[in-house]
Amino acid sequence: MGPSDRNVLEVQGLTVRFDTSERSVVAVKDLEFHVRAGEVLAIVGESGSGKSVTSLSIMRLIEHGGGTIASGRISFPRRNGGKLDLAKAADSVMRTIRGGEISMIFQEPMTSLNPVFSVGAQVAEAGMLHQGLSHAEAEAEALRMLELVRIPEAKQILKRYPHQLSGGMRQRVMIATALACKPRLLLADEPTTALDVTIQGQILALLGDLSRERGMGLLLITHDLGVVAEMADEVGVMYAGRIVERAPVRALFAEPFHPYTRGLIRSAPTLDTPPSAKLDAIPGTVPSPGALPQGCPFRPRCPEAHGRCFKTPPTVESAGPDGVREVCCWLAEAR
C-alpha cells in the first residue's frame, strides 16, 4: 500500500493542530494514505473524527479556519512533472492548484455557490482563471460541462441563479465547476448531504463514472457505509484524528479487523434487517481532540478493550494474510 506511479496523492505523517490562547489541540495525527488515479478512496467515520479537517488540509484551506499543518508531507504530482509538497507550497502556488489541478466539492452547494452570479458565470470562471480562456470560450466550455454532468436543458440553466435550481441541480453545478479544468484529484466532502435518496444515487454514480473515465483520483469523505460499499475501491476508517483501519473495500466489509469498524458496520441497516429490529449502536461519542483518553482513543467505547489498551496508544501495523491492509489496534496482533 505504499507509493506508486499511479498515485495522484500521497499523505505521509500529516498532523494538524489548532492553537488557542490557552492551549494547542491536535485534530489530526500522523495520517498516512494515498489516492490512485481512476480509483476512489473513501474516508469514513463519525462526525468529529477529523475527515473534513483532512480534506481542508490537502487544499490548504485549513489555515483560514485557524488550523496549522504541524508536520507531514502531502505529495502531489504536477502535470508538468515532479512532485509538490502541498503542506509547504507557497500561497501563490496553491492558488494555481486549487480548482486547476485539485478541485473540491463542499457539503452544501447553496452556501458554496454565489447567489448574485449566474450558474454559467460561475462554471466559466474556472476556465478563464486557470486555462486562460476567453469569455466566449469559457461559456462554451461551461455549457459542455453542464451537459457532461447530465443537466437537462443546460443552455437555459446557464442563465439561471442558484436559488432557481433544486438541490440536486445545484450539486451537479458544483461538480461541473469542480471538473471544469480537468483536475487530477477531486475531493468530495459529503457530496450528497441534504439530497433525497434517488438524487444521491445519481450524483454518486456520476462521480464514480467520471473518476474512471477521466483517470481522476477521488477522495470521498462520508459517514454513509452504503455509499462506501457502492463506490469505494479502498476505505480508510477514521477515528479521533487517526485512520484506524485501511483496506480494500471488499476485504473491509467481509472481515473488519478494528472493533470500531465492526461497530460501524453493525450499526448500519441492510436489506435483510427486519423493520422492527433495533440496530446496534456504539456507546458514547467521539472524544474531543483536546481530551483524548489514556491509551487507545477508542478504548472507553470498545467492548474488547484489555490491559494494554488502557495504557499505550496502538501503532499502525500491516494485517491480514496478504499484508495489504493496515490496522491501528492491539487486537490485530492476533490476526
Backbone as numpy.savetxt, mean C-alpha at the origin, in Angstrom:
# Nx Ny Nz CAx CAy CAz Cx Cy Cz
13.68 -14.07 -1.44 12.85 -12.87 -1.44 13.71 -11.61 -1.44
14.94 -11.75 -1.91 15.85 -10.64 -1.90 15.77 -9.81 -3.16
16.77 -8.93 -3.39 16.77 -8.03 -4.53 16.74 -8.79 -5.86
16.17 -8.18 -6.87 16.03 -8.80 -8.18 15.96 -7.70 -9.22
16.32 -8.05 -10.47 16.25 -7.09 -11.56 14.81 -6.70 -11.86
13.84 -7.50 -11.40 12.43 -7.21 -11.64 11.86 -6.26 -10.60
12.59 -5.98 -9.56 12.08 -5.12 -8.50 11.99 -3.67 -8.96
10.83 -3.06 -8.70 10.68 -1.63 -8.97 10.71 -0.83 -7.66
10.85 -1.53 -6.55 11.01 -0.87 -5.25 11.63 -1.85 -4.28
12.64 -1.39 -3.54 13.26 -2.20 -2.49 13.36 -1.35 -1.23
12.61 -1.75 -0.20 12.63 -1.04 1.08 13.48 -1.86 2.05
14.48 -1.21 2.63 15.44 -1.92 3.47 15.65 -1.16 4.79
15.23 -1.79 5.89 15.48 -1.23 7.21 14.81 0.11 7.46
13.65 0.34 6.87 12.99 1.65 6.99 12.42 1.86 8.39
12.84 2.95 9.01 12.32 3.35 10.32 11.84 4.79 10.23
10.62 5.03 10.67 10.01 6.36 10.60 9.57 6.77 12.00
9.89 8.00 12.38 9.52 8.48 13.71 8.80 9.82 13.61
8.07 10.12 14.68 7.41 11.42 14.81 7.93 12.06 16.09
8.45 13.28 15.97 9.03 13.98 17.11 8.05 15.03 17.64
7.87 15.05 18.95 7.10 16.10 19.61 8.00 16.82 20.59
7.46 17.82 21.24 8.26 18.56 22.22 8.58 17.69 23.44
7.81 16.63 23.63 7.99 15.79 24.81 8.76 14.50 24.54
8.57 13.93 23.35 9.23 12.64 23.09 9.27 12.36 21.60
9.96 11.28 21.26 10.04 10.80 19.89 9.36 9.43 19.82
8.45 9.26 18.86 7.67 8.02 18.73 8.00 7.36 17.41
8.39 6.09 17.45 8.68 5.32 16.25 7.39 4.68 15.75
6.95 5.07 14.55 5.70 4.54 14.00 5.92 3.34 13.10
7.09 3.28 12.45 7.44 2.17 11.57 8.88 1.80 11.87
9.15 0.50 12.00 10.49 0.10 12.43 11.04 -1.04 11.58
12.20 -0.81 11.02 12.98 -1.85 10.31 12.18 -2.60 9.25
11.45 -1.87 8.42 10.65 -2.52 7.37 11.55 -3.03 6.26
11.23 -4.23 5.77 11.95 -4.83 4.65 10.92 -5.45 3.70
10.86 -4.97 2.47 10.03 -5.61 1.46 10.42 -5.08 0.09
9.90 -5.72 -0.95 10.14 -5.24 -2.30 8.88 -5.45 -3.12
8.79 -4.70 -4.22 7.66 -4.80 -5.15 8.23 -5.10 -6.52
7.69 -6.13 -7.20 8.18 -6.54 -8.51 7.32 -5.93 -9.62
7.92 -5.73 -10.76 7.21 -5.22 -11.93 6.10 -6.19 -12.33
4.90 -5.65 -12.59 3.79 -6.46 -13.05 3.14 -7.30 -11.97
3.53 -7.09 -10.70 2.95 -7.87 -9.60 2.36 -6.95 -8.53
1.55 -7.55 -7.67 0.86 -6.80 -6.62 1.34 -7.29 -5.26
1.90 -6.38 -4.47 2.20 -6.65 -3.07 1.14 -5.97 -2.22
0.44 -6.75 -1.42 -0.57 -6.19 -0.52 0.00 -6.07 0.88
-0.15 -4.90 1.47 0.19 -4.69 2.88 -1.13 -4.64 3.64
-1.32 -5.59 4.57 -2.59 -5.72 5.26 -2.39 -5.63 6.76
-3.38 -5.11 7.45 -3.32 -5.00 8.90 -4.41 -4.07 9.40
-4.61 -4.08 10.70 -5.63 -3.21 11.30 -5.22 -1.74 11.20
-6.19 -0.86 11.43 -5.89 0.57 11.51 -4.89 0.81 12.63
-3.91 1.65 12.36 -2.88 1.94 13.36 -1.66 1.05 13.25
-1.64 0.16 12.24 -0.49 -0.74 12.10 0.71 -0.08 11.44
0.49 1.04 10.74 1.59 1.74 10.09 1.57 1.63 8.57
0.45 1.17 8.00 0.38 0.96 6.55 0.47 2.28 5.79
-0.35 3.24 6.16 -0.35 4.52 5.44 0.94 5.29 5.67
1.52 5.18 6.86 2.81 5.83 7.14 3.87 5.29 6.17
3.79 4.00 5.89 4.74 3.38 4.96 4.61 3.97 3.56
3.38 4.05 3.05 3.19 4.58 1.69 3.58 6.05 1.61
3.24 6.82 2.61 3.59 8.25 2.60 5.09 8.45 2.72
5.77 7.52 3.37 7.23 7.61 3.47 7.88 7.34 2.11
7.34 6.38 1.37 7.87 6.09 0.04 7.75 7.31 -0.86
6.64 8.01 -0.75 6.42 9.22 -1.55 7.11 10.45 -0.95
7.71 10.29 0.22 8.34 11.39 0.96 7.34 12.50 1.29
6.09 12.10 1.52 5.07 13.05 1.96 4.93 13.02 3.47
5.55 12.05 4.11 5.43 11.91 5.56 6.01 13.12 6.28
6.97 13.78 5.65 7.60 14.94 6.26 6.63 16.11 6.40
5.63 16.15 5.50 4.63 17.22 5.58 3.65 16.98 6.73
3.65 15.77 7.28 2.79 15.46 8.42 3.55 15.37 9.72
4.78 15.84 9.74 5.57 15.85 10.98 6.44 14.63 11.17
6.48 13.72 10.19 7.29 12.52 10.31 8.69 12.70 9.78
9.58 11.81 10.18 10.97 11.83 9.74 11.42 10.41 9.43
12.06 10.23 8.29 12.67 8.93 8.01 13.99 8.88 8.77
14.01 8.08 9.82 15.16 8.05 10.72 16.30 7.22 10.16
15.98 6.14 9.44 17.02 5.28 8.88 16.41 4.39 7.81
17.29 3.74 7.06 16.85 2.81 6.03 16.99 3.36 4.63
16.78 2.48 3.66 16.87 2.84 2.25 15.54 2.54 1.55
15.18 3.37 0.58 14.03 3.13 -0.29 14.57 3.20 -1.71
15.00 2.07 -2.25 15.69 2.04 -3.54 14.68 1.95 -4.67
14.83 2.86 -5.62 13.92 2.92 -6.76 14.74 3.04 -8.04
14.61 2.09 -8.98 15.35 2.17 -10.25 14.71 3.20 -11.18
15.49 4.19 -11.60 14.97 5.24 -12.48 14.86 4.74 -13.92
14.01 5.41 -14.69 13.88 5.07 -16.10 15.19 5.28 -16.86
15.94 6.28 -16.42 17.19 6.61 -17.12 18.38 5.80 -16.61
18.11 4.78 -15.81 19.18 3.91 -15.32 19.66 4.31 -13.94
20.22 3.36 -13.20 20.70 3.63 -11.86 19.57 3.58 -10.84
19.96 3.44 -9.58 18.98 3.40 -8.50 19.08 4.65 -7.65
17.92 5.13 -7.23 17.85 6.31 -6.39 17.33 5.91 -5.01
17.97 6.40 -3.96 17.47 6.20 -2.60 16.48 7.31 -2.29
15.18 6.99 -2.36 14.15 8.00 -2.14 14.23 8.60 -0.75
14.75 7.85 0.22 14.82 8.35 1.59 15.74 9.55 1.72
16.69 9.67 0.78 17.68 10.75 0.86 17.62 11.69 -0.34
16.68 11.46 -1.25 16.61 12.28 -2.46 16.22 13.71 -2.13
16.75 14.65 -2.91 16.43 16.07 -2.73 14.96 16.32 -3.07
14.39 17.36 -2.47 12.98 17.70 -2.72 12.73 17.95 -4.20
13.67 18.58 -4.87 13.50 18.88 -6.30 13.41 17.60 -7.12
14.18 16.58 -6.73 14.12 15.29 -7.42 12.79 14.60 -7.14
12.34 14.66 -5.90 11.08 14.01 -5.54 9.90 14.63 -6.29
9.98 15.90 -6.58 8.89 16.54 -7.32 8.78 16.00 -8.74
9.91 15.58 -9.31 9.86 14.97 -10.65 9.42 13.51 -10.58
9.70 12.85 -9.45 9.34 11.44 -9.29 7.85 11.29 -9.04
7.30 12.10 -8.12 5.88 11.99 -7.75 5.00 12.31 -8.96
4.14 11.39 -9.30 3.24 11.61 -10.42 3.86 11.26 -11.75
5.19 11.25 -11.82 5.87 10.92 -13.05 6.29 9.47 -13.11
7.10 9.04 -12.13 7.57 7.66 -12.10 6.92 6.84 -10.99
6.44 7.50 -9.95 5.69 6.84 -8.88 4.41 7.64 -8.67
3.28 6.96 -8.68 2.00 7.64 -8.44 1.30 7.00 -7.25
0.35 7.75 -6.71 -0.37 7.26 -5.53 -1.85 7.57 -5.65
-2.67 6.58 -5.29 -4.12 6.77 -5.20 -4.46 6.83 -3.72
-5.05 7.94 -3.29 -5.35 8.14 -1.88 -6.73 7.57 -1.55
-7.03 7.50 -0.25 -8.24 6.83 0.23 -9.52 7.48 -0.27
-9.62 8.79 -0.21 -10.88 9.47 -0.49 -10.74 10.40 -1.68
-11.29 10.02 -2.85 -11.10 10.85 -4.05 -11.72 12.23 -3.97
-12.79 12.40 -3.17 -13.44 13.70 -3.11 -12.53 14.74 -2.46
-11.69 14.31 -1.53 -10.77 15.24 -0.89 -9.44 15.34 -1.65
-9.19 14.43 -2.59 -7.94 14.46 -3.35 -8.09 15.25 -4.64
-9.30 15.30 -5.19 -9.54 16.07 -6.40 -9.87 17.52 -6.05
-9.40 18.45 -6.86 -9.65 19.87 -6.62 -11.06 20.23 -7.11
-11.91 20.74 -6.22 -13.31 20.99 -6.62 -13.49 22.13 -7.62
-12.48 23.00 -7.81 -12.65 24.17 -8.68 -12.09 23.97 -10.08
-11.52 22.80 -10.34 -11.01 22.50 -11.68 -11.77 21.33 -12.27
-11.95 21.36 -13.58 -12.64 20.26 -14.25 -11.81 18.98 -14.18
-12.48 17.86 -14.39 -11.79 16.57 -14.40 -10.70 16.56 -15.46
-11.01 17.05 -16.66 -10.03 17.05 -17.74 -8.78 17.84 -17.40
-8.96 19.00 -16.76 -7.81 19.84 -16.40 -6.90 19.13 -15.40
-7.51 18.37 -14.47 -6.71 17.71 -13.44 -5.97 16.51 -13.98
-6.57 15.76 -14.88 -5.88 14.62 -15.48 -4.79 15.12 -16.43
-5.07 16.19 -17.18 -4.11 16.71 -18.15 -2.89 17.34 -17.49
-3.05 17.84 -16.28 -1.95 18.54 -15.60 -0.71 17.68 -15.49
-0.88 16.39 -15.19 0.28 15.51 -15.04 1.09 15.44 -16.32
0.42 15.35 -17.48 1.13 15.28 -18.76 1.89 16.56 -19.06
1.29 17.71 -18.75 1.98 18.98 -19.00 3.16 19.16 -18.05
3.00 18.75 -16.81 4.04 18.96 -15.80 5.22 18.01 -15.98
4.93 16.71 -16.20 6.00 15.71 -16.21 6.47 15.30 -17.60
5.63 15.51 -18.62 6.01 15.06 -19.96 6.17 16.21 -20.94
5.92 17.44 -20.49 6.10 18.60 -21.35 5.12 18.68 -22.50
3.94 18.10 -22.34 2.93 18.14 -23.40 2.29 19.52 -23.49
1.86 19.86 -24.69 1.10 21.09 -24.85 -0.29 20.88 -24.26
-1.05 21.99 -24.14 -2.40 21.87 -23.58 -3.26 20.94 -24.42
-3.21 21.07 -25.72 -4.02 20.23 -26.61 -3.58 18.77 -26.52
-2.27 18.53 -26.49 -1.77 17.16 -26.39 -2.16 16.53 -25.06
-2.06 17.31 -23.98 -2.40 16.80 -22.66 -3.89 16.51 -22.55
-4.70 17.33 -23.17 -6.15 17.10 -23.12 -6.52 15.84 -23.90
-5.86 15.63 -25.04 -6.10 14.41 -25.82 -5.66 13.17 -25.03
-4.54 13.28 -24.33 -4.05 12.17 -23.50 -4.98 11.93 -22.32
-5.53 13.00 -21.75 -6.48 12.87 -20.64 -7.72 12.09 -21.09
-8.18 12.39 -22.28 -9.34 11.66 -22.82 -9.00 10.18 -22.98
-7.81 9.91 -23.50 -7.39 8.51 -23.67 -7.31 7.79 -22.34
-6.85 8.48 -21.30 -6.72 7.85 -19.98 -8.10 7.56 -19.37
-9.04 8.48 -19.54 -10.39 8.23 -19.02 -11.02 7.04 -19.74
-10.74 6.91 -21.02 -11.25 5.75 -21.75 -10.55 4.47 -21.29
-9.25 4.59 -20.95 -8.49 3.43 -20.48 -9.08 2.88 -19.19
-9.52 3.77 -18.29 -10.09 3.31 -17.02 -11.60 3.06 -17.13
-12.06 2.98 -18.37 -13.42 2.52 -18.70 -14.52 3.43 -18.14
-14.29 4.73 -18.30 -15.33 5.70 -17.97 -16.21 5.91 -19.21
-17.51 5.66 -19.11 -18.38 5.88 -20.27 -18.54 7.37 -20.56
-18.75 7.70 -21.83 -18.92 9.09 -22.26 -17.78 9.97 -21.75
-16.56 9.48 -21.96 -15.38 10.14 -21.40 -15.23 11.59 -21.87
-15.62 11.87 -23.10 -15.47 13.24 -23.62 -16.32 14.22 -22.83
-17.51 13.81 -22.42 -18.36 14.67 -21.62 -17.84 14.79 -20.18
-17.31 13.68 -19.67 -16.80 13.67 -18.30 -15.62 14.63 -18.14
-14.82 14.81 -19.19 -13.68 15.73 -19.14 -14.08 17.12 -18.68
-15.28 17.55 -19.04 -15.71 18.92 -18.76 -16.42 19.06 -17.41
-16.66 17.95 -16.75 -17.39 17.99 -15.48 -16.45 18.21 -14.30
-17.06 18.53 -13.15 -16.31 18.78 -11.92 -16.52 17.60 -10.96
-15.59 17.41 -10.03 -15.67 16.23 -9.15 -17.03 16.03 -8.48
-17.68 17.11 -8.01 -18.94 16.94 -7.29 -20.07 16.45 -8.20
-19.85 16.49 -9.51 -20.87 16.03 -10.45 -20.75 14.54 -10.77
-19.76 13.88 -10.18 -19.52 12.47 -10.46 -19.84 11.60 -9.24
-20.13 10.34 -9.49 -20.34 9.39 -8.40 -19.01 9.01 -7.77
-19.05 8.33 -6.63 -17.81 7.92 -5.96 -16.97 7.01 -6.83
-17.61 6.07 -7.52 -16.86 5.17 -8.39 -16.21 5.89 -9.55
-16.93 6.86 -10.12 -16.38 7.66 -11.22 -15.19 8.49 -10.74
-15.31 9.10 -9.56 -14.21 9.90 -9.03 -12.97 9.03 -8.80
-13.19 7.81 -8.32 -12.05 6.94 -8.08 -11.39 6.56 -9.41
-12.17 6.37 -10.45 -11.59 6.08 -11.77 -10.80 7.28 -12.29
-11.30 8.49 -12.01 -10.56 9.69 -12.41 -9.22 9.74 -11.67
-9.22 9.38 -10.39 -7.97 9.35 -9.63 -6.99 8.35 -10.23
-7.50 7.20 -10.64 -6.64 6.19 -11.26 -6.09 6.71 -12.58
-6.95 7.35 -13.38 -6.51 7.92 -14.65 -5.40 8.95 -14.44
-5.57 9.80 -13.43 -4.56 10.81 -13.12 -3.25 10.16 -12.70
-3.36 9.11 -11.87 -2.16 8.42 -11.38 -1.41 7.71 -12.50
-2.14 7.24 -13.52 -1.51 6.47 -14.59 -1.11 7.33 -15.78
-1.41 8.61 -15.75 -1.22 9.47 -16.91 0.20 9.48 -17.44
1.18 9.37 -16.56 2.58 9.44 -16.98 3.26 8.07 -17.01
2.43 7.02 -17.03 2.93 5.64 -17.10 3.96 5.35 -16.00
3.56 5.46 -14.73 4.51 5.23 -13.63 4.98 3.78 -13.59
6.17 3.57 -13.06 6.69 2.22 -12.87 6.13 1.60 -11.60
5.68 2.45 -10.67 5.17 1.98 -9.39 3.93 2.77 -9.02
2.88 2.06 -8.60 1.65 2.70 -8.16 1.36 2.28 -6.72
1.14 3.26 -5.86 0.76 3.01 -4.47 -0.74 3.27 -4.35
-1.49 2.30 -3.88 -2.93 2.43 -3.73 -3.30 2.23 -2.27
-3.66 3.32 -1.60 -3.96 3.29 -0.17 -5.47 3.19 0.03
-5.95 1.99 0.35 -7.38 1.75 0.53 -8.17 2.35 -0.64
-7.90 1.92 -1.87 -8.49 2.59 -3.03 -9.99 2.42 -3.19
-10.61 1.53 -2.41 -12.06 1.32 -2.57 -12.84 1.74 -1.33
-12.24 2.57 -0.49 -12.94 3.06 0.70 -14.22 3.79 0.30
-15.32 3.49 0.99 -16.62 4.16 0.82 -17.31 3.84 -0.51
-16.81 2.84 -1.24 -17.49 2.43 -2.47 -18.31 1.18 -2.20
-19.41 1.02 -2.94 -20.21 -0.19 -2.74 -19.49 -1.39 -3.34
-19.94 -2.58 -2.97 -19.22 -3.80 -3.28 -19.02 -3.99 -4.78
-20.05 -3.71 -5.57 -19.95 -3.89 -7.02 -18.87 -2.99 -7.61
-18.87 -1.72 -7.21 -17.87 -0.78 -7.72 -16.48 -1.16 -7.22
-16.38 -1.62 -5.97 -15.10 -2.08 -5.45 -14.49 -3.13 -6.36
-15.30 -4.12 -6.73 -14.81 -5.19 -7.59 -14.31 -4.68 -8.92
-15.04 -3.73 -9.50 -14.64 -3.17 -10.79 -13.32 -2.41 -10.68
-13.17 -1.60 -9.63 -11.95 -0.81 -9.44 -10.74 -1.72 -9.23
-10.90 -2.73 -8.39 -9.79 -3.64 -8.10 -9.40 -4.46 -9.32
-10.39 -4.92 -10.07 -10.09 -5.67 -11.29 -9.34 -4.77 -12.28
-9.74 -3.52 -12.37 -9.08 -2.57 -13.26 -7.63 -2.36 -12.86
-7.37 -2.18 -11.58 -5.99 -1.98 -11.11 -5.13 -3.20 -11.40
-5.68 -4.39 -11.14 -4.92 -5.60 -11.41 -4.60 -5.77 -12.88
-5.58 -5.50 -13.74 -5.37 -5.62 -15.18 -4.30 -4.64 -15.66
-4.38 -3.39 -15.19 -3.43 -2.37 -15.63 -2.01 -2.68 -15.16
-1.90 -3.24 -13.95 -0.59 -3.60 -13.43 0.07 -4.65 -14.32
-0.69 -5.68 -14.69 -0.13 -6.74 -15.54 0.14 -6.26 -16.96
-0.80 -5.49 -17.52 -0.65 -5.03 -18.90 0.53 -4.09 -19.07
0.77 -3.26 -18.07 1.82 -2.24 -18.19 3.14 -2.65 -17.54
3.16 -3.82 -16.89 4.37 -4.22 -16.18 4.68 -3.30 -15.02
3.64 -2.76 -14.41 3.77 -1.77 -13.33 3.69 -2.47 -11.97
4.58 -2.15 -11.07 4.47 -2.66 -9.72 3.35 -1.96 -8.97
2.57 -2.72 -8.19 1.45 -2.17 -7.44 1.58 -2.52 -5.97
1.68 -1.50 -5.13 1.67 -1.69 -3.68 0.27 -1.34 -3.20
-0.47 -2.35 -2.77 -1.86 -2.18 -2.37 -1.96 -2.22 -0.85
-2.47 -1.15 -0.27 -2.63 -1.08 1.18 -4.10 -1.25 1.51
-4.41 -2.22 2.37 -5.80 -2.53 2.66 -5.93 -3.23 4.00
-7.15 -3.29 4.52 -7.43 -4.10 5.70 -8.37 -5.24 5.32
-8.71 -5.35 4.03 -9.71 -6.30 3.54 -9.02 -7.55 3.02
-9.17 -8.67 3.72 -8.52 -9.90 3.31 -9.12 -10.48 2.04
-10.38 -10.16 1.77 -10.98 -10.60 0.52 -10.28 -9.96 -0.67
-9.96 -8.68 -0.55 -9.23 -7.97 -1.58 -7.84 -8.58 -1.76
-7.20 -8.90 -0.65 -5.86 -9.49 -0.69 -5.88 -10.82 -1.43
-6.83 -11.68 -1.07 -6.90 -13.00 -1.70 -7.18 -12.91 -3.19
-7.94 -11.91 -3.60 -8.33 -11.75 -5.00 -7.21 -11.16 -5.85
-6.44 -10.23 -5.30 -5.54 -9.43 -6.12 -4.05 -9.70 -5.95
-3.62 -10.02 -4.74 -2.20 -9.99 -4.42 -1.43 -11.18 -4.98
-0.17 -10.93 -5.32 0.78 -12.01 -5.60 1.54 -12.36 -4.32
1.82 -11.33 -3.53 2.53 -11.51 -2.27 1.88 -10.62 -1.22
1.99 -11.03 0.05 1.32 -10.31 1.13 2.32 -10.01 2.24
2.25 -8.78 2.76 2.97 -8.42 3.97 1.96 -8.08 5.05
1.96 -8.82 6.14 1.04 -8.57 7.25 1.73 -7.65 8.24
1.12 -6.50 8.50 1.76 -5.46 9.30 1.08 -5.32 10.65
1.90 -5.17 11.69 1.37 -4.99 13.04 2.33 -4.11 13.83
1.79 -3.06 14.45 2.56 -2.18 15.33 3.84 -1.69 14.66
3.73 -1.30 13.38 4.86 -0.70 12.70 5.86 -1.65 12.10
5.58 -2.97 12.15 6.50 -3.95 11.57 5.73 -4.93 10.70
6.41 -5.49 9.70 5.83 -6.59 8.94 6.14 -7.87 9.69
5.08 -8.52 10.19 5.28 -9.70 11.03 5.23 -11.00 10.23
4.70 -10.94 9.01 4.73 -12.12 8.14 4.67 -11.65 6.70
5.48 -12.28 5.85 5.49 -11.97 4.42 5.59 -13.27 3.65
4.66 -13.46 2.68 4.62 -14.74 1.99 3.84 -14.61 0.69
4.02 -15.54 -0.26 3.14 -15.60 -1.41 1.70 -15.78 -0.94
0.75 -15.19 -1.67 -0.63 -15.11 -1.17 -1.23 -16.48 -0.93
-1.03 -17.44 -1.82 -1.63 -18.76 -1.62 -1.06 -19.46 -0.40
0.25 -19.35 -0.22 0.88 -19.98 0.95 0.39 -19.36 2.24
0.19 -18.04 2.23 -0.25 -17.35 3.44 -1.64 -17.82 3.87
-2.57 -17.90 2.92 -3.92 -18.31 3.28 -4.02 -19.81 3.56
-3.18 -20.61 2.90 -3.21 -22.05 3.13 -2.65 -22.41 4.50
-1.58 -21.69 4.91 -0.95 -22.00 6.20 -0.32 -20.74 6.78
-1.12 -19.91 7.44 -0.54 -18.72 8.09 0.33 -19.11 9.27
1.52 -18.52 9.36 2.45 -18.88 10.43 2.28 -18.02 11.68
2.05 -16.73 11.51 2.01 -15.84 12.67 0.63 -15.88 13.33
0.56 -15.88 14.65 -0.75 -15.88 15.33 -1.64 -14.70 14.93
-1.04 -13.56 14.64 -1.83 -12.40 14.22 -2.46 -12.66 12.85
-1.70 -13.24 11.93 -2.25 -13.56 10.61 -3.40 -14.55 10.74
-3.22 -15.55 11.59 -4.29 -16.53 11.80 -5.53 -15.86 12.38
-5.33 -14.92 13.29 -6.46 -14.20 13.88 -7.20 -13.36 12.85
-6.46 -12.70 11.96 -7.09 -11.90 10.91 -7.93 -12.77 9.99
-7.39 -13.92 9.60 -8.11 -14.80 8.68 -9.35 -15.38 9.35
-9.25 -15.75 10.63 -10.42 -16.29 11.33 -11.51 -15.25 11.51
-11.14 -13.98 11.57 -12.12 -12.93 11.82 -12.89 -12.52 10.57
-12.47 -13.02 9.40 -13.13 -12.64 8.14 -14.16 -13.69 7.75
-15.37 -13.29 7.38 -16.38 -14.27 6.94 -16.03 -14.86 5.59
-16.50 -16.08 5.34 -16.33 -16.74 4.06 -17.70 -17.11 3.51
-17.73 -17.65 2.31 -19.00 -18.05 1.71 -19.66 -19.18 2.50
-18.84 -19.93 3.25 -19.38 -21.05 4.04 -19.82 -20.64 5.43
-19.60 -19.39 5.82 -19.96 -18.94 7.16 -21.48 -18.79 7.27
-22.13 -19.50 8.21 -23.59 -19.37 8.37 -23.96 -17.94 8.77
-25.11 -17.44 8.32 -25.52 -16.07 8.64 -25.59 -15.78 10.14
-25.91 -16.80 10.92 -26.06 -16.60 12.37 -24.76 -16.82 13.14
-23.69 -17.21 12.42 -22.44 -17.54 13.11 -21.78 -16.29 13.67
-21.15 -16.45 14.81 -20.40 -15.36 15.44 -18.94 -15.48 15.01
-18.42 -14.40 14.41 -17.04 -14.42 13.94 -16.07 -14.31 15.10
-14.92 -14.96 14.93 -13.85 -14.80 15.92 -13.30 -13.38 15.84
-12.88 -12.87 16.97 -12.30 -11.53 17.02 -11.00 -11.58 17.80
-10.04 -10.79 17.37 -8.79 -10.67 18.12 -9.04 -9.73 19.29
-8.83 -10.16 20.51 -9.11 -9.27 21.65 -8.16 -8.08 21.67
-8.65 -6.96 22.24 -7.80 -5.78 22.39 -7.64 -5.00 21.10
-6.69 -4.08 21.11 -6.44 -3.21 19.96 -4.95 -3.11 19.69
-4.61 -2.58 18.52 -3.20 -2.34 18.19 -2.64 -1.32 19.18
-1.50 -1.60 19.80 -0.95 -0.66 20.78 -0.47 0.63 20.13
-0.49 1.71 20.89 0.05 2.98 20.42 1.55 2.82 20.18
2.09 3.44 19.12 3.54 3.34 18.88 4.38 3.82 20.06
3.82 4.72 20.87 4.56 5.23 22.01 4.39 4.43 23.27
3.62 3.34 23.21 3.36 2.54 24.41 3.36 1.06 24.08
4.40 0.60 23.38 4.48 -0.82 23.04 4.80 -1.65 24.28
4.22 -2.84 24.39 4.50 -3.69 25.55 5.91 -4.26 25.48
6.41 -4.72 26.60 7.72 -5.37 26.61 7.64 -6.69 25.86
8.71 -7.04 25.17 8.72 -8.28 24.42 8.06 -8.11 23.08
7.29 -9.11 22.67 6.60 -9.07 21.39 5.44 -8.08 21.44
5.32 -7.18 20.46 4.21 -6.21 20.48 2.83 -6.85 20.45
2.73 -8.06 19.87 1.42 -8.73 19.79 1.13 -9.57 21.03
2.09 -9.69 21.92 1.97 -10.60 23.06 0.71 -10.43 23.90
0.26 -9.18 24.25 -0.95 -9.06 25.09 -2.22 -9.60 24.43
-2.22 -9.73 23.09 -3.41 -10.20 22.37 -3.25 -11.63 21.86
-2.09 -12.22 22.09 -1.77 -13.51 21.49 -2.15 -14.67 22.40
-2.97 -15.62 21.91 -3.35 -16.77 22.74 -2.23 -17.80 22.88
-1.15 -17.63 22.12 -0.07 -18.61 22.14 1.20 -18.08 22.80
1.14 -16.91 23.41 2.34 -16.30 24.00 2.94 -17.19 25.08
4.27 -17.27 25.10 4.95 -18.06 26.13 6.12 -17.23 26.68
6.97 -17.84 27.48 7.98 -17.14 28.25 8.79 -16.10 27.51
9.43 -16.49 26.40 10.31 -15.56 25.70 9.53 -14.39 25.09
8.25 -14.61 24.75 7.43 -13.55 24.16 7.28 -12.35 25.10
7.36 -12.59 26.41 7.17 -11.54 27.40 8.42 -10.70 27.60
9.56 -11.18 27.12 10.82 -10.52 27.45 11.53 -9.89 26.25
11.54 -10.59 25.12 12.39 -10.17 24.01 11.59 -10.05 22.73
11.68 -8.93 22.00 11.00 -8.81 20.70 11.57 -9.84 19.72
10.72 -10.53 18.98 11.22 -11.52 18.02 11.88 -10.83 16.83
12.71 -11.59 16.13 13.38 -11.09 14.92 12.76 -11.75 13.69
12.96 -11.13 12.55 12.42 -11.67 11.30 13.32 -12.81 10.82
12.70 -13.95 10.54 13.44 -15.13 10.10 12.74 -15.77 8.90
13.54 -16.43 8.06 12.95 -17.23 6.98 12.24 -18.42 7.59
11.12 -18.81 6.98 10.33 -19.90 7.54 9.76 -20.75 6.42
9.30 -21.95 6.79 8.71 -22.86 5.82 9.77 -23.72 5.16
9.35 -24.82 4.55 10.31 -25.76 3.96 11.10 -25.19 2.79
10.50 -24.23 2.05 11.19 -23.66 0.89 11.92 -22.36 1.20
11.69 -21.80 2.40 12.38 -20.59 2.81 12.00 -19.34 2.07
10.84 -19.34 1.35 10.46 -18.16 0.57 9.52 -17.24 1.33
9.32 -17.51 2.60 8.48 -16.63 3.40 9.23 -16.22 4.65
8.77 -15.13 5.26 9.42 -14.60 6.46 8.38 -14.38 7.53
8.78 -14.58 8.78 7.86 -14.40 9.89 8.62 -13.85 11.08
7.96 -12.98 11.83 8.58 -12.36 13.01 7.85 -12.86 14.25
8.23 -14.06 14.69 7.53 -14.70 15.81 8.42 -15.81 16.36
8.51 -15.89 17.68 9.31 -16.95 18.29 8.74 -18.34 18.01
7.44 -18.44 17.80 6.81 -19.73 17.53 7.24 -20.28 16.18
7.72 -19.44 15.29 8.09 -19.87 13.95 9.29 -20.80 13.96
10.05 -20.80 15.05 11.22 -21.66 15.12 10.85 -23.13 15.06
9.62 -23.43 15.44 9.18 -24.83 15.45 8.73 -25.30 14.08
8.68 -24.39 13.10 8.18 -24.76 11.76 9.31 -25.11 10.82
